[in-house]
Amino acid sequence: MPRCNSHNTLVFDGKAIWELGRYFSNLELLFSDCGIMDEAEKKAYGCCYLNINDHTLWKSIDGYTTDSYDDWRAKIFELHPGSEENAWFNQTNLDLLLTTTHTTGICSLSELGEFYCTYLNISNFLVSKGIIADLE
């Protein structure tokens, strides 16, 4: 497993909660590549690549020393509302993006690119969940 502070290491900073699933997916790929099978070792590495606040919080979760890795992981997701894949975006996110962009305008190609990527992420997610229709 990579050292906690090494270059190109896995990181979850707690700010972008929708990245929590990706963090655990990447972590589990590393477990597989490195042959990590021990439940306690998995939880220790799960806490290794965090900022100090999340590190302390995740280690203090009831069940850190007793639960299986999968049960402990489920508790982590419960701590971060909105981290579940079906809750990443909602109609309000799309409305806010459009309203903000309408108000502030787009003044450069980089702003246009940023808007377009954000719009695609939100709208594709909402279409995939049936929240909006493809033609909206």
Chimera marker file (.cmm) of the C-alpha trace (Angstrom):
<marker_set name="trace">
<marker id="1" x="0.000" y="0.000" z="0.000" r="1" g="1" b="0" radius="0.5"/>
<marker id="2" x="1.239" y="3.534" z="-0.704" r="1" g="1" b="0" radius="0.5"/>
<marker id="3" x="2.509" y="5.595" z="2.208" r="1" g="1" b="0" radius="0.5"/>
<marker id="4" x="-0.072" y="8.018" z="3.567" r="1" g="1" b="0" radius="0.5"/>
<marker id="5" x="1.686" y="11.203" z="2.470" r="1" g="1" b="0" radius="0.5"/>
<marker id="6" x="3.433" y="9.958" z="-0.656" r="1" g="1" b="0" radius="0.5"/>
<marker id="7" x="3.040" y="11.626" z="-4.040" r="1" g="1" b="0" radius="0.5"/>
<marker id="8" x="0.104" y="10.299" z="-6.135" r="1" g="1" b="0" radius="0.5"/>
<marker id="9" x="-1.486" y="8.627" z="-3.142" r="1" g="1" b="0" radius="0.5"/>
<marker id="10" x="-5.186" y="8.115" z="-2.658" r="1" g="1" b="0" radius="0.5"/>
<marker id="11" x="-6.861" y="11.011" z="-0.788" r="1" g="1" b="0" radius="0.5"/>
<marker id="12" x="-10.302" y="11.818" z="0.570" r="1" g="1" b="0" radius="0.5"/>
<marker id="13" x="-10.492" y="15.316" z="2.042" r="1" g="1" b="0" radius="0.5"/>
<marker id="14" x="-14.139" y="15.251" z="3.138" r="1" g="1" b="0" radius="0.5"/>
<marker id="15" x="-15.065" y="18.333" z="1.101" r="1" g="1" b="0" radius="0.5"/>
<marker id="16" x="-16.512" y="16.615" z="-1.970" r="1" g="1" b="0" radius="0.5"/>
<marker id="17" x="-18.744" y="14.031" z="-0.316" r="1" g="1" b="0" radius="0.5"/>
<marker id="18" x="-19.868" y="12.586" z="-3.642" r="1" g="1" b="0" radius="0.5"/>
<marker id="19" x="-16.280" y="11.327" z="-4.057" r="1" g="1" b="0" radius="0.5"/>
<marker id="20" x="-16.581" y="9.027" z="-1.047" r="1" g="1" b="0" radius="0.5"/>
<marker id="21" x="-17.749" y="6.070" z="-3.142" r="1" g="1" b="0" radius="0.5"/>
<marker id="22" x="-14.869" y="6.572" z="-5.547" r="1" g="1" b="0" radius="0.5"/>
<marker id="23" x="-12.445" y="6.783" z="-2.622" r="1" g="1" b="0" radius="0.5"/>
<marker id="24" x="-13.601" y="3.419" z="-1.287" r="1" g="1" b="0" radius="0.5"/>
<marker id="25" x="-13.622" y="1.840" z="-4.763" r="1" g="1" b="0" radius="0.5"/>
<marker id="26" x="-10.025" y="2.921" z="-5.332" r="1" g="1" b="0" radius="0.5"/>
<marker id="27" x="-9.063" y="1.817" z="-1.832" r="1" g="1" b="0" radius="0.5"/>
<marker id="28" x="-10.534" y="-1.630" z="-2.450" r="1" g="1" b="0" radius="0.5"/>
<marker id="29" x="-8.622" y="-1.917" z="-5.736" r="1" g="1" b="0" radius="0.5"/>
<marker id="30" x="-5.452" y="-1.239" z="-3.767" r="1" g="1" b="0" radius="0.5"/>
<marker id="31" x="-6.443" y="-3.895" z="-1.214" r="1" g="1" b="0" radius="0.5"/>
<marker id="32" x="-6.818" y="-6.385" z="-4.025" r="1" g="1" b="0" radius="0.5"/>
<marker id="33" x="-3.545" y="-5.401" z="-5.711" r="1" g="1" b="0" radius="0.5"/>
<marker id="34" x="-1.643" y="-5.581" z="-2.411" r="1" g="1" b="0" radius="0.5"/>
<marker id="35" x="-3.317" y="-8.712" z="-1.070" r="1" g="1" b="0" radius="0.5"/>
<marker id="36" x="-4.817" y="-6.938" z="1.955" r="1" g="1" b="0" radius="0.5"/>
<marker id="37" x="-7.529" y="-9.198" z="3.395" r="1" g="1" b="0" radius="0.5"/>
<marker id="38" x="-7.409" y="-8.472" z="7.126" r="1" g="1" b="0" radius="0.5"/>
<marker id="39" x="-10.476" y="-6.475" z="8.278" r="1" g="1" b="0" radius="0.5"/>
<marker id="40" x="-8.557" y="-4.382" z="10.837" r="1" g="1" b="0" radius="0.5"/>
<marker id="41" x="-5.830" y="-3.584" z="8.331" r="1" g="1" b="0" radius="0.5"/>
<marker id="42" x="-8.430" y="-2.457" z="5.776" r="1" g="1" b="0" radius="0.5"/>
<marker id="43" x="-9.999" y="-0.079" z="8.299" r="1" g="1" b="0" radius="0.5"/>
<marker id="44" x="-6.577" y="1.279" z="9.289" r="1" g="1" b="0" radius="0.5"/>
<marker id="45" x="-5.725" y="1.981" z="5.649" r="1" g="1" b="0" radius="0.5"/>
<marker id="46" x="-9.199" y="3.447" z="5.148" r="1" g="1" b="0" radius="0.5"/>
<marker id="47" x="-8.327" y="6.071" z="7.769" r="1" g="1" b="0" radius="0.5"/>
<marker id="48" x="-4.766" y="6.568" z="6.569" r="1" g="1" b="0" radius="0.5"/>
<marker id="49" x="-5.513" y="8.758" z="3.548" r="1" g="1" b="0" radius="0.5"/>
<marker id="50" x="-7.676" y="11.350" z="5.323" r="1" g="1" b="0" radius="0.5"/>
<marker id="51" x="-7.254" y="14.792" z="6.820" r="1" g="1" b="0" radius="0.5"/>
<marker id="52" x="-6.787" y="14.746" z="10.593" r="1" g="1" b="0" radius="0.5"/>
<marker id="53" x="-10.418" y="15.587" z="11.389" r="1" g="1" b="0" radius="0.5"/>
<marker id="54" x="-11.875" y="12.768" z="9.302" r="1" g="1" b="0" radius="0.5"/>
<marker id="55" x="-9.114" y="10.406" z="10.439" r="1" g="1" b="0" radius="0.5"/>
<marker id="56" x="-10.035" y="10.984" z="14.082" r="1" g="1" b="0" radius="0.5"/>
<marker id="57" x="-13.765" y="10.784" z="13.375" r="1" g="1" b="0" radius="0.5"/>
<marker id="58" x="-13.615" y="7.583" z="11.334" r="1" g="1" b="0" radius="0.5"/>
<marker id="59" x="-11.446" y="5.840" z="13.941" r="1" g="1" b="0" radius="0.5"/>
<marker id="60" x="-13.852" y="6.867" z="16.714" r="1" g="1" b="0" radius="0.5"/>
<marker id="61" x="-16.896" y="5.305" z="15.045" r="1" g="1" b="0" radius="0.5"/>
<marker id="62" x="-18.585" y="2.705" z="17.183" r="1" g="1" b="0" radius="0.5"/>
<marker id="63" x="-17.511" y="-0.588" z="15.683" r="1" g="1" b="0" radius="0.5"/>
<marker id="64" x="-14.114" y="0.502" z="14.339" r="1" g="1" b="0" radius="0.5"/>
<marker id="65" x="-12.432" y="-2.216" z="16.386" r="1" g="1" b="0" radius="0.5"/>
<marker id="66" x="-15.264" y="-4.763" z="16.344" r="1" g="1" b="0" radius="0.5"/>
<marker id="67" x="-17.265" y="-4.454" z="13.096" r="1" g="1" b="0" radius="0.5"/>
<marker id="68" x="-16.355" y="-5.964" z="9.757" r="1" g="1" b="0" radius="0.5"/>
<marker id="69" x="-14.810" y="-3.638" z="7.197" r="1" g="1" b="0" radius="0.5"/>
<marker id="70" x="-18.068" y="-3.588" z="5.186" r="1" g="1" b="0" radius="0.5"/>
<marker id="71" x="-20.183" y="-2.683" z="8.241" r="1" g="1" b="0" radius="0.5"/>
<marker id="72" x="-17.714" y="0.029" z="9.252" r="1" g="1" b="0" radius="0.5"/>
<marker id="73" x="-17.695" y="1.356" z="5.664" r="1" g="1" b="0" radius="0.5"/>
<marker id="74" x="-21.518" y="1.565" z="5.721" r="1" g="1" b="0" radius="0.5"/>
<marker id="75" x="-21.299" y="3.667" z="8.891" r="1" g="1" b="0" radius="0.5"/>
<marker id="76" x="-18.897" y="6.037" z="7.118" r="1" g="1" b="0" radius="0.5"/>
<marker id="77" x="-21.465" y="6.594" z="4.370" r="1" g="1" b="0" radius="0.5"/>
<marker id="78" x="-24.108" y="7.306" z="7.043" r="1" g="1" b="0" radius="0.5"/>
<marker id="79" x="-21.824" y="10.032" z="8.439" r="1" g="1" b="0" radius="0.5"/>
<marker id="80" x="-21.744" y="11.788" z="5.071" r="1" g="1" b="0" radius="0.5"/>
<marker id="81" x="-25.322" y="12.461" z="3.905" r="1" g="1" b="0" radius="0.5"/>
<marker id="82" x="-25.402" y="12.906" z="0.162" r="1" g="1" b="0" radius="0.5"/>
<marker id="83" x="-22.469" y="10.583" z="-0.431" r="1" g="1" b="0" radius="0.5"/>
<marker id="84" x="-24.722" y="7.788" z="-1.631" r="1" g="1" b="0" radius="0.5"/>
<marker id="85" x="-24.680" y="7.564" z="-5.406" r="1" g="1" b="0" radius="0.5"/>
<marker id="86" x="-28.434" y="8.144" z="-5.702" r="1" g="1" b="0" radius="0.5"/>
<marker id="87" x="-28.208" y="11.448" z="-3.798" r="1" g="1" b="0" radius="0.5"/>
<marker id="88" x="-25.406" y="13.299" z="-5.566" r="1" g="1" b="0" radius="0.5"/>
<marker id="89" x="-27.537" y="15.880" z="-7.356" r="1" g="1" b="0" radius="0.5"/>
<marker id="90" x="-31.127" y="17.088" z="-7.367" r="1" g="1" b="0" radius="0.5"/>
<marker id="91" x="-33.264" y="19.504" z="-9.374" r="1" g="1" b="0" radius="0.5"/>
<marker id="92" x="-32.221" y="22.358" z="-7.076" r="1" g="1" b="0" radius="0.5"/>
<marker id="93" x="-28.570" y="21.869" z="-8.061" r="1" g="1" b="0" radius="0.5"/>
<marker id="94" x="-29.469" y="22.273" z="-11.728" r="1" g="1" b="0" radius="0.5"/>
<marker id="95" x="-31.714" y="25.281" z="-11.067" r="1" g="1" b="0" radius="0.5"/>
<marker id="96" x="-28.997" y="26.951" z="-8.979" r="1" g="1" b="0" radius="0.5"/>
<marker id="97" x="-26.364" y="26.382" z="-11.670" r="1" g="1" b="0" radius="0.5"/>
<marker id="98" x="-28.604" y="27.888" z="-14.351" r="1" g="1" b="0" radius="0.5"/>
<marker id="99" x="-29.690" y="30.842" z="-12.199" r="1" g="1" b="0" radius="0.5"/>
<marker id="100" x="-26.152" y="31.651" z="-11.090" r="1" g="1" b="0" radius="0.5"/>
<marker id="101" x="-24.809" y="31.396" z="-14.627" r="1" g="1" b="0" radius="0.5"/>
<marker id="102" x="-27.639" y="33.552" z="-15.965" r="1" g="1" b="0" radius="0.5"/>
<marker id="103" x="-26.921" y="36.187" z="-13.298" r="1" g="1" b="0" radius="0.5"/>
<marker id="104" x="-23.126" y="36.250" z="-13.565" r="1" g="1" b="0" radius="0.5"/>
<marker id="105" x="-22.775" y="35.381" z="-17.233" r="1" g="1" b="0" radius="0.5"/>
<marker id="106" x="-20.033" y="33.475" z="-18.993" r="1" g="1" b="0" radius="0.5"/>
<marker id="107" x="-17.073" y="35.673" z="-19.877" r="1" g="1" b="0" radius="0.5"/>
<marker id="108" x="-14.421" y="33.253" z="-21.108" r="1" g="1" b="0" radius="0.5"/>
<marker id="109" x="-13.939" y="29.905" z="-22.775" r="1" g="1" b="0" radius="0.5"/>
<marker id="110" x="-12.723" y="28.410" z="-19.495" r="1" g="1" b="0" radius="0.5"/>
<marker id="111" x="-15.925" y="29.558" z="-17.745" r="1" g="1" b="0" radius="0.5"/>
<marker id="112" x="-17.961" y="28.085" z="-20.597" r="1" g="1" b="0" radius="0.5"/>
<marker id="113" x="-16.080" y="24.799" z="-20.273" r="1" g="1" b="0" radius="0.5"/>
<marker id="114" x="-16.568" y="24.724" z="-16.503" r="1" g="1" b="0" radius="0.5"/>
<marker id="115" x="-20.286" y="25.468" z="-16.866" r="1" g="1" b="0" radius="0.5"/>
<marker id="116" x="-20.731" y="22.839" z="-19.573" r="1" g="1" b="0" radius="0.5"/>
<marker id="117" x="-18.957" y="20.099" z="-17.598" r="1" g="1" b="0" radius="0.5"/>
<marker id="118" x="-20.936" y="20.903" z="-14.451" r="1" g="1" b="0" radius="0.5"/>
<marker id="119" x="-24.180" y="21.052" z="-16.432" r="1" g="1" b="0" radius="0.5"/>
<marker id="120" x="-23.479" y="17.679" z="-18.052" r="1" g="1" b="0" radius="0.5"/>
<marker id="121" x="-22.635" y="16.047" z="-14.719" r="1" g="1" b="0" radius="0.5"/>
<marker id="122" x="-25.810" y="17.265" z="-13.058" r="1" g="1" b="0" radius="0.5"/>
<marker id="123" x="-28.198" y="16.821" z="-15.985" r="1" g="1" b="0" radius="0.5"/>
<marker id="124" x="-26.904" y="13.358" z="-16.956" r="1" g="1" b="0" radius="0.5"/>
<marker id="125" x="-27.271" y="12.233" z="-13.355" r="1" g="1" b="0" radius="0.5"/>
<marker id="126" x="-30.835" y="13.596" z="-13.126" r="1" g="1" b="0" radius="0.5"/>
<marker id="127" x="-31.795" y="11.958" z="-16.439" r="1" g="1" b="0" radius="0.5"/>
<marker id="128" x="-30.303" y="8.616" z="-15.333" r="1" g="1" b="0" radius="0.5"/>
<marker id="129" x="-32.401" y="8.716" z="-12.152" r="1" g="1" b="0" radius="0.5"/>
<marker id="130" x="-35.569" y="9.693" z="-14.043" r="1" g="1" b="0" radius="0.5"/>
<marker id="131" x="-35.782" y="13.042" z="-12.242" r="1" g="1" b="0" radius="0.5"/>
<marker id="132" x="-35.815" y="15.010" z="-15.490" r="1" g="1" b="0" radius="0.5"/>
<marker id="133" x="-36.546" y="13.908" z="-19.044" r="1" g="1" b="0" radius="0.5"/>
<marker id="134" x="-33.850" y="13.765" z="-21.698" r="1" g="1" b="0" radius="0.5"/>
<marker id="135" x="-35.470" y="16.659" z="-23.583" r="1" g="1" b="0" radius="0.5"/>
<marker id="136" x="-35.497" y="19.052" z="-20.622" r="1" g="1" b="0" radius="0.5"/>
<link id1="1" id2="2" r="1" g="1" b="0" radius="0.2"/>
<link id1="2" id2="3" r="1" g="1" b="0" radius="0.2"/>
<link id1="3" id2="4" r="1" g="1" b="0" radius="0.2"/>
<link id1="4" id2="5" r="1" g="1" b="0" radius="0.2"/>
<link id1="5" id2="6" r="1" g="1" b="0" radius="0.2"/>
<link id1="6" id2="7" r="1" g="1" b="0" radius="0.2"/>
<link id1="7" id2="8" r="1" g="1" b="0" radius="0.2"/>
<link id1="8" id2="9" r="1" g="1" b="0" radius="0.2"/>
<link id1="9" id2="10" r="1" g="1" b="0" radius="0.2"/>
<link id1="10" id2="11" r="1" g="1" b="0" radius="0.2"/>
<link id1="11" id2="12" r="1" g="1" b="0" radius="0.2"/>
<link id1="12" id2="13" r="1" g="1" b="0" radius="0.2"/>
<link id1="13" id2="14" r="1" g="1" b="0" radius="0.2"/>
<link id1="14" id2="15" r="1" g="1" b="0" radius="0.2"/>
<link id1="15" id2="16" r="1" g="1" b="0" radius="0.2"/>
<link id1="16" id2="17" r="1" g="1" b="0" radius="0.2"/>
<link id1="17" id2="18" r="1" g="1" b="0" radius="0.2"/>
<link id1="18" id2="19" r="1" g="1" b="0" radius="0.2"/>
<link id1="19" id2="20" r="1" g="1" b="0" radius="0.2"/>
<link id1="20" id2="21" r="1" g="1" b="0" radius="0.2"/>
<link id1="21" id2="22" r="1" g="1" b="0" radius="0.2"/>
<link id1="22" id2="23" r="1" g="1" b="0" radius="0.2"/>
<link id1="23" id2="24" r="1" g="1" b="0" radius="0.2"/>
<link id1="24" id2="25" r="1" g="1" b="0" radius="0.2"/>
<link id1="25" id2="26" r="1" g="1" b="0" radius="0.2"/>
<link id1="26" id2="27" r="1" g="1" b="0" radius="0.2"/>
<link id1="27" id2="28" r="1" g="1" b="0" radius="0.2"/>
<link id1="28" id2="29" r="1" g="1" b="0" radius="0.2"/>
<link id1="29" id2="30" r="1" g="1" b="0" radius="0.2"/>
<link id1="30" id2="31" r="1" g="1" b="0" radius="0.2"/>
<link id1="31" id2="32" r="1" g="1" b="0" radius="0.2"/>
<link id1="32" id2="33" r="1" g="1" b="0" radius="0.2"/>
<link id1="33" id2="34" r="1" g="1" b="0" radius="0.2"/>
<link id1="34" id2="35" r="1" g="1" b="0" radius="0.2"/>
<link id1="35" id2="36" r="1" g="1" b="0" radius="0.2"/>
<link id1="36" id2="37" r="1" g="1" b="0" radius="0.2"/>
<link id1="37" id2="38" r="1" g="1" b="0" radius="0.2"/>
<link id1="38" id2="39" r="1" g="1" b="0" radius="0.2"/>
<link id1="39" id2="40" r="1" g="1" b="0" radius="0.2"/>
<link id1="40" id2="41" r="1" g="1" b="0" radius="0.2"/>
<link id1="41" id2="42" r="1" g="1" b="0" radius="0.2"/>
<link id1="42" id2="43" r="1" g="1" b="0" radius="0.2"/>
<link id1="43" id2="44" r="1" g="1" b="0" radius="0.2"/>
<link id1="44" id2="45" r="1" g="1" b="0" radius="0.2"/>
<link id1="45" id2="46" r="1" g="1" b="0" radius="0.2"/>
<link id1="46" id2="47" r="1" g="1" b="0" radius="0.2"/>
<link id1="47" id2="48" r="1" g="1" b="0" radius="0.2"/>
<link id1="48" id2="49" r="1" g="1" b="0" radius="0.2"/>
<link id1="49" id2="50" r="1" g="1" b="0" radius="0.2"/>
<link id1="50" id2="51" r="1" g="1" b="0" radius="0.2"/>
<link id1="51" id2="52" r="1" g="1" b="0" radius="0.2"/>
<link id1="52" id2="53" r="1" g="1" b="0" radius="0.2"/>
<link id1="53" id2="54" r="1" g="1" b="0" radius="0.2"/>
<link id1="54" id2="55" r="1" g="1" b="0" radius="0.2"/>
<link id1="55" id2="56" r="1" g="1" b="0" radius="0.2"/>
<link id1="56" id2="57" r="1" g="1" b="0" radius="0.2"/>
<link id1="57" id2="58" r="1" g="1" b="0" radius="0.2"/>
<link id1="58" id2="59" r="1" g="1" b="0" radius="0.2"/>
<link id1="59" id2="60" r="1" g="1" b="0" radius="0.2"/>
<link id1="60" id2="61" r="1" g="1" b="0" radius="0.2"/>
<link id1="61" id2="62" r="1" g="1" b="0" radius="0.2"/>
<link id1="62" id2="63" r="1" g="1" b="0" radius="0.2"/>
<link id1="63" id2="64" r="1" g="1" b="0" radius="0.2"/>
<link id1="64" id2="65" r="1" g="1" b="0" radius="0.2"/>
<link id1="65" id2="66" r="1" g="1" b="0" radius="0.2"/>
<link id1="66" id2="67" r="1" g="1" b="0" radius="0.2"/>
<link id1="67" id2="68" r="1" g="1" b="0" radius="0.2"/>
<link id1="68" id2="69" r="1" g="1" b="0" radius="0.2"/>
<link id1="69" id2="70" r="1" g="1" b="0" radius="0.2"/>
<link id1="70" id2="71" r="1" g="1" b="0" radius="0.2"/>
<link id1="71" id2="72" r="1" g="1" b="0" radius="0.2"/>
<link id1="72" id2="73" r="1" g="1" b="0" radius="0.2"/>
<link id1="73" id2="74" r="1" g="1" b="0" radius="0.2"/>
<link id1="74" id2="75" r="1" g="1" b="0" radius="0.2"/>
<link id1="75" id2="76" r="1" g="1" b="0" radius="0.2"/>
<link id1="76" id2="77" r="1" g="1" b="0" radius="0.2"/>
<link id1="77" id2="78" r="1" g="1" b="0" radius="0.2"/>
<link id1="78" id2="79" r="1" g="1" b="0" radius="0.2"/>
<link id1="79" id2="80" r="1" g="1" b="0" radius="0.2"/>
<link id1="80" id2="81" r="1" g="1" b="0" radius="0.2"/>
<link id1="81" id2="82" r="1" g="1" b="0" radius="0.2"/>
<link id1="82" id2="83" r="1" g="1" b="0" radius="0.2"/>
<link id1="83" id2="84" r="1" g="1" b="0" radius="0.2"/>
<link id1="84" id2="85" r="1" g="1" b="0" radius="0.2"/>
<link id1="85" id2="86" r="1" g="1" b="0" radius="0.2"/>
<link id1="86" id2="87" r="1" g="1" b="0" radius="0.2"/>
<link id1="87" id2="88" r="1" g="1" b="0" radius="0.2"/>
<link id1="88" id2="89" r="1" g="1" b="0" radius="0.2"/>
<link id1="89" id2="90" r="1" g="1" b="0" radius="0.2"/>
<link id1="90" id2="91" r="1" g="1" b="0" radius="0.2"/>
<link id1="91" id2="92" r="1" g="1" b="0" radius="0.2"/>
<link id1="92" id2="93" r="1" g="1" b="0" radius="0.2"/>
<link id1="93" id2="94" r="1" g="1" b="0" radius="0.2"/>
<link id1="94" id2="95" r="1" g="1" b="0" radius="0.2"/>
<link id1="95" id2="96" r="1" g="1" b="0" radius="0.2"/>
<link id1="96" id2="97" r="1" g="1" b="0" radius="0.2"/>
<link id1="97" id2="98" r="1" g="1" b="0" radius="0.2"/>
<link id1="98" id2="99" r="1" g="1" b="0" radius="0.2"/>
<link id1="99" id2="100" r="1" g="1" b="0" radius="0.2"/>
<link id1="100" id2="101" r="1" g="1" b="0" radius="0.2"/>
<link id1="101" id2="102" r="1" g="1" b="0" radius="0.2"/>
<link id1="102" id2="103" r="1" g="1" b="0" radius="0.2"/>
<link id1="103" id2="104" r="1" g="1" b="0" radius="0.2"/>
<link id1="104" id2="105" r="1" g="1" b="0" radius="0.2"/>
<link id1="105" id2="106" r="1" g="1" b="0" radius="0.2"/>
<link id1="106" id2="107" r="1" g="1" b="0" radius="0.2"/>
<link id1="107" id2="108" r="1" g="1" b="0" radius="0.2"/>
<link id1="108" id2="109" r="1" g="1" b="0" radius="0.2"/>
<link id1="109" id2="110" r="1" g="1" b="0" radius="0.2"/>
<link id1="110" id2="111" r="1" g="1" b="0" radius="0.2"/>
<link id1="111" id2="112" r="1" g="1" b="0" radius="0.2"/>
<link id1="112" id2="113" r="1" g="1" b="0" radius="0.2"/>
<link id1="113" id2="114" r="1" g="1" b="0" radius="0.2"/>
<link id1="114" id2="115" r="1" g="1" b="0" radius="0.2"/>
<link id1="115" id2="116" r="1" g="1" b="0" radius="0.2"/>
<link id1="116" id2="117" r="1" g="1" b="0" radius="0.2"/>
<link id1="117" id2="118" r="1" g="1" b="0" radius="0.2"/>
<link id1="118" id2="119" r="1" g="1" b="0" radius="0.2"/>
<link id1="119" id2="120" r="1" g="1" b="0" radius="0.2"/>
<link id1="120" id2="121" r="1" g="1" b="0" radius="0.2"/>
<link id1="121" id2="122" r="1" g="1" b="0" radius="0.2"/>
<link id1="122" id2="123" r="1" g="1" b="0" radius="0.2"/>
<link id1="123" id2="124" r="1" g="1" b="0" radius="0.2"/>
<link id1="124" id2="125" r="1" g="1" b="0" radius="0.2"/>
<link id1="125" id2="126" r="1" g="1" b="0" radius="0.2"/>
<link id1="126" id2="127" r="1" g="1" b="0" radius="0.2"/>
<link id1="127" id2="128" r="1" g="1" b="0" radius="0.2"/>
<link id1="128" id2="129" r="1" g="1" b="0" radius="0.2"/>
<link id1="129" id2="130" r="1" g="1" b="0" radius="0.2"/>
<link id1="130" id2="131" r="1" g="1" b="0" radius="0.2"/>
<link id1="131" id2="132" r="1" g="1" b="0" radius="0.2"/>
<link id1="132" id2="133" r="1" g="1" b="0" radius="0.2"/>
<link id1="133" id2="134" r="1" g="1" b="0" radius="0.2"/>
<link id1="134" id2="135" r="1" g="1" b="0" radius="0.2"/>
<link id1="135" id2="136" r="1" g="1" b="0" radius="0.2"/>
</marker_set>
